[in-house]
Amino acid sequence: MMNLNVNEIFYSIQGETTKAGFPSLFIRLAGCNLKCSYCDTVYARSSSSGKEMTIGSILQECVKYDQIDHITITGGEPLVQPNVIHLMKELIKKGYSVQLETNGSISLKDIPSEIKKIVDIKTPASGEGSSFLFENLNYLKKPDELKFVILDIEDYKYSVDFIKKNLQSRDIVINFSPVFESLSGARLAELILIDRLPVRLNLQLHKILWPEGEPKMN
């Protein structure tokens, strides 16, 4: 029997990436292999923060929501649980549009081609700046997206340099996301315009809408 350790399943507005603003069903898995300084889901970092669910029972939860644009598999770090690949395949069979949020430190080789991958490249201020697995660049294609979470000017410079060295010929969306309450979206927007970067400013819409905490429908 295929089981996964699930922290929560909830319905909300997608807050990030090019899907921002659309209703999404979030499947948040428990456990993470990194400890980023700015993590906003510390409550899901430990594997003990979830409950065991069969893939069948997760699918049963999904059918309760018929007005969603897509399903988001997130964490924690979903790929620390190998059975998540089986969940992805089952969701695809059911006809769902699915995107995976992953921290970039674990191989994407086995991710089904139908899954949209949202992949972090950790910056120095995260404390996990050396965690990115460079082979993952080989597994990215449209409509996948990369995300740099930027806390300060050093993170910004690191991100610009990374793009120049590794992403010049990549035809995918690159998101620059300011750390909420550390770097203003306006300041990051100015830097992007000054340097004429071909990147997307990725504000966390859910935190703008609900600064006291987003309501998680279920």
N, C-alpha and C positions, 0 to 999 in steps of 0.2 A: 504494500500500500504506500502510495506517494504522499508524504506529509511535508508541510512547511511550517516554520515558526512565524506566526503572524502577529505583529504588534497591533494593527488596527486596519479596518476597512471602512472607508467613509466617502461621502459624496460632497464635492465642493467645486468651486471655480478654479480652474487651472491658473496658477499664479505666475508661471515662468515659461520661457521658450516661445516659439512661434505659435504654440497652442494656447497662450495666455488669453484668458477671458472666456474660454469654452468650458462647459460643464464636464467634469471628469470624475470617474470612480477611482479612488486611490487605494491600492493594496500596499500597505506598508509592512515590510518584513522586518523582523527583529535581528539585531546583531550587525556589527560593523568591524572591519579590520583596521580602521584609521581613527584618530582622535583629533579632528580639526579644531583649531582654537575658536572658530566662530560658529561651530555646529549649532543649528537651531532645532535639532531633533535628538538631543542627548538622551531623551527618554526612550529612544529606540535603539540606542547603541549596544546595549547588553543583550545577549541571546536570551537571558532570563526575563526580558521585558515582554515576551510574546506568549502566545498559546499555540499548541500544536493543532493544525487543521489539515484535513485531507484536501487534496486538490479538488476532489468532487464537492466537498462542502464549500470551498472557496467559489467554485463555479455556481453553486446554488445561491450564494450571496449576490453574485453578479447579475443574475437574471431578475433580481428585484428592481433593477434600475434600467428602464427602457429608454430614457431620454438623456443619454450621455453621448458626448462627441467621441470620447476615447477612454481607455483605461490606462492608468499610470501605475507601473510597478516601481516602488521606491523603497527606501529604508531609513535608517541603517544603510547597509550595503547589500542589495538583493543577491549579488553573485557569490556571497559567502555560503549560500545554500544551493548546492548543485541542482536540487529538484525544481528550482525556479525555471529551468529550461523546459521541463515537462509542463509546468503551468502555462508558459508562453505558448507552447505548441497547442495546448488544449483551447486556449483563448482564441488563437488564430482559427482553429477548426470551427469554433462557434461564430466566427465572422466578426469578431471585435477588432477595432483599431487599437493597437497597444503601443505605448512607449515605455522604455526602460530608463530610469535614472540611475547612473552608476558613477562611482568615484574615479574610474580610470585606472585603478591599480590591479585589476584582475582581467584576465584575457577575455576578449569579446569573440573569440574564434567560433564558439558553438552557439552564438545567438542566432535564432532563425532570421532569415533575410527579411521576413515581413515585419519584424519589430523595428520601430524607430528608436534609435539609441541616442540618449542625451548623456554625454560623457564629460565629466569634469577633468580639468587639468589643474591640479592643486598649485597654488602660488605660495611663495615663501612664508607669508604671515600666517598661513594655515597651520604651520608646523609640520606639514606633510609634503613639502615642496619637491621631494625626490621620489614620490610614490608613483608617478605616472608610468605606465607600462608602454613604452614606445612602439612595440609591435602592434598596439591597438590602432595606430594610425592606418595600418593596412586594412583594417576591417570597417572603415568608415566610408559611407557613400551617401548620396542623397536618399532620403531626406534627413539623415542623421545630423546632430548638432553637437558642437563643443561648447563648454561653458568655463569661463575664467571668473572665479569669485575674487573680487579685488577689495582689499582692505585699506591700502595706502598707496602712495606714489611709487614705492619700490615694487609692490605687486603689479602696478600698472606697467612699469618699465619691463619687468620680467615677462609679462604677457605679450607686450609688443615685440620683444626680442624673440620670444618663442614662435610667434606667428611668422616673423621674417625668416627664421631659420628652418621652420618645419611645415608651414601651412600655405606658402605662397601659391601653390598650384592646386590647393584643395577647394573644390567647389561645394562647400557645405557652409551652413550658417555657423558663425562664431559669435557667442554671446559674452558680453562683458557685464558682470553683475556686481554692483556695489554692495559691500557688507552693510546691512541695515543699521543705521545710527552710527556708523563709523566713517563712511565716505558718502557724501551726498550724490544723489543721482544727477543733479545739475552740474556738479564739478566734474564727474566722470563724463557727462555729455560734452562739456567744453573740451576736455582733453581729446576725446574721440574726434571732434570737429577740427581742432587745431592740428592734429596729426593726420587728418584725412584717412582714418582707418575704415576698412570695409567690414565693420563689425556691427552687431546689433546691441543696443543698450537694453539690458534685461533687468527691469525693475521687478521686484516681488509684489505683484498686484494684490495678492491676498493680504500682505501686511499693510498695504496702503488702504485697502477697503476696510480691514478689521485690525487696527493697531493693537487692540486689546486681546486679540486671538481670534482666529477664524472659526465660525460655527461649522462643525463637522456633522453633516446630515447623515442619518442612517435609517 
